[in-house]
Amino acid sequence: MRSRMYKTTDACDVSHAQLCAIMGDAFSDYAVPMQPTLQQFQFMMTQRSFAPDLSTLLWQDDALVGLWLIGRRAFDGYLITSGIIPAHRGEGRARDMAEQSNDALRAAGCRRITTEVIEENMKARRLYERLGYDRLRDLDCFSLPEVTAEPVDGLSIKEVPWRLCADRTDGWRDWPPSWQNADRAIQDAEADAVVFGAYRDETLCGYAAGFRPATALAQIAVAPDQRRRGIGRALMAALAAELGTPLRVLNAEATDPGFRGFVFDLGAEPTIGQFELGLTL
């Protein structure tokens, strides 16, 4: 049987429409299919700092059959998504794409790359293990069918620009958000983001940010001395009213019992678990 001939390139000369189409084909048989619209795909690329020069595409002749899309922020890389359409799997091409992108990241001065993988996706987990990735932390995902809140005396919730909250994040958060929920993601995708601030006596005491295309929470934090006063619930209710429901909570720190209790009190339903993985380049 004649072996198939493949080549790899970066993604600099390929349209978002082409990449979106092959992503849909590559994920068509997954347990959690990803079939984004072009608008959703473009949002994802902005939110995750897509770097086409560091990404790798797999071709057979002139047909695009696989992708390994990379994001970059300073000295950190991130695997946004990867996949090969079913008819071209099983030939070691995913590793080829990974190694080409890792070489490009090293040449660009990047020191590490991270990604997430669904717990049940054993095939992907084995690939990342062979590539040398380590498990960094466990992440939980939830769905909130409805969020309601009673008025809190002396509290006002206002939609605000992200810059008003950005300098409070490290002091108020209990754990760092994942790549797609990070401060940089909100900043870069601010046109698709909504941010609410909670004010008491005209002083900011909490915030929540979410993304419209994903109907998802990005971050929520309340000043430590203002917690357990209904502020978090009020912020989540405002976000759900703006974005719609079900509101998704993606990549929450699994080892934080306080946050788990908070979302379960709001009526959250667990969806999937993920592992955050990292590789030193």
N, C-alpha and C positions, 0 to 999 in steps of 0.2 A: 504494500500500500504506500503510495507516495505521501511523504510527510508534507504538512502544510507549512507554508512560508509566512513568517510574521516579521513585522518591524515595529519599533517603538519610536515615538516622538514626544516632544513636549506638547502643551495644549495652547500655545500662543496663537496659532492660526486657525483655531476651530471655534465655531460659534457656540454660544450658550444653548441655542436650540438643538444643535447636534449632540452636545454633551447631555442635555436633559433627556433626549430621546434614548441614547444608549444607556443612561442610568436606569430608565424605566424598563428597558429590555433586560438588563443585567439583574434587576431585582424582581423580575416578574414571578419567579417561583420561590421567593423567600417566604419564611414564616410571617414576617412583617413586611409586606410589599411596600416599596417606595415608588409611587407614581406621581411625582410632583408636576404641577403645571409649569409652564415656562416662567411665569411670574414668581411662583414659589421657589423655583430653582435659582432664579436671579437673586432673590432675597437671600437664599441660603449662601450663595457665593459671597455676597456682600457681608453678611453677618459673620462669616467664618474666614474672611480675609484671604480669599482665593488667590493663589499665585500660579498663573498658568505656566510660567517659565520653570517652575519646580515640580510641576505635575507631569505624569507620564500617561500616554495613550498607547493602546495596542491595536495594531492594524493587521488585517489579512488582505493583501493587495490594496485596494482602495476602500475597503470596508472597515469602519471603526467597530471593534468587537470587545474592547475592554478599556477601563479607565482607572486611574489612581490619582485622585485629585487632592492637592496639597494646599493648605493655608499657611501663611507666614506672618509672624509678629516679632520684630526684632530678631533675637537669636533662637526663637522657638518655632518649630514647625508643627503642623497638625494634619492628620489624615482626615479629610472631610468625608470622603466616600470612596469606595473601590468596588469593582465588580467586573465580571466577564460574562458575556451572554452564554447561556447554557451549552450551546453546541461547540464552544471553544474552550471549555474547562478541562482540567485534568492533565495539562501538559506543562505545568510549572511556570505558566506565564505570569501569574500574580506575583510570584517571587521576583521575576525579571523586572516587572514594573516597579515593585517596591525598592529594589536595589538601585535602579536608575534614579528614582526620586531621592533616595537617601544620599547618593553620590552628589546630586545637584544641591541638596540642602547643605552638605558638608562644604562644598565649594563656595556656597553663599555665606558661610560663616555660622550656620545654625549649629546648635549644640545638642538639641534633643528634639524628639517628635513624640506627640501624644495622640491618642484616639480613644474611642469607646467601642465596645463590642457587647452585643446582647448576650446575656448569660447562656441562653439555650443554643446559640450559634456555635456549635462545637467545631465545625469545619473552619470557620474564621479564627476561632481561638487557637486552634492547632497551628494555623498559618502564622499568626502573630508570635506564638511561642517559638516556632522555628526561626523566625526573623530576629529573635532576641528581646522581644518586648517583655517588660515586667508588669505585674498587676499592681497598680498604685492605690486604688480605692474602689469601693463598691458604691454604686449609684442607684437610686430608686426613681421610678416614674409613676405618676398618679394622674387620674382624671377626676375633675370636680364637676359633677353634673349641675350643681347650682350652688351659689354662694350668696348668703344674705347676712345682713348685720343690722343691729339696732343702733340708733344714734348714740354717740358717746358725748357726754357733756363736756363742753369746752374744746371739742376737737373739730377741726375742719379739714376736709380732703379736697385738694386742688390738683388739677393737671398742671404740671410744671415742665420746663425744659430739663433735660438730663444733667446739664452742667450744675444745676442747683443742688443736686444730690451726689455728684461724682466724688466730691472731696470727703464725703462721710462714709464711704463704703467700707474701707478697711477697718475703721473703728467700730462699726456696727455689725458687721457680718461675723458669723461664727465659723464659717468655712469658705474657702475660695470657690467661686462658681466655675463650672466647666467652660471650655473654650467658647461654645456658642452662646453662653450666658454672661460672659465676662464684660467688664466695663468697656473694653475696646469694641466688643460686638454691638453693644447698645449705642455707642458713639458713632460707629460706622454705618449702622442701619437705623439711625435715628428717624429717618423719614417713615419707617415702618414700625416704629416703637411708640408706646404710650407710657408716660411716667406720671405717677401720682405721688404727691407729697402730703404727709399728715402734719398738721400744724396745731400747736397748742400755744395760745398767747403769742401768735405770729412767729413762733419758733419751730423750725422743722424738727420733728421727733421721729419720723419714720418715712419710708418710701417703698414703692413697688413699681417695677418696670416689667413690661411685657411686649410681645411682638404680635402685631395684627396678623400677618400671613400664617403664623404657626398657631394662633390662638393659645399662646403659651406664656406662662410666667417666666421671666428672665431672672429677676432678683426681687427679694423682699427683705427688708431689715428695719428694725426698730431700735432706737437708742436703748441701751441696757437698763437705764433707770426709768424707762417708760413702758416696760413690758408688762404683760398680763393685765392690761387695761382696755382691751378690745381694739387696739390700734391696728394690729395685724389683720384681724378679721375685717375691719372697716376698709383697709387698703385692698384686700383681696376682693371684697364685694364691689368696690369701685372698678377694679380691673376687669372683673367678670362682666359687669354691666357694659363696659366699653368694648371689650373684645368678643363677648359672647360666650356661650357655654356649649359643650363641656370645655372648661378651662384646663389646659394641660400643665402639669408640673413635671419638668424634665430634668433629670440628672441632679437630684437632691442627694446630699451626703447621707448615705445609708446608716452611718454610725451616730447620727444625731437624733436621739429619742425625743428631744423637745420639738424638733421640726416635724417628725412623724406624728407626734401627738397633735400638733397644731393642725396639720392638714386632715388628719382623721376626724378631728372635731368639726371641721368644715364639711365633712361628708365625702372625703376623698376615697376613690377606689384604686387600689394598686393595678398597674398595667404591666410593665416589664421591668426587669432589673438589668443593669449594665455594669460592666467593669471598665474603669478608666485604666488605660495602659500607657506605658512610657518606654522609650528607647533612647539611650544615650548614643549620640552619633560619633 
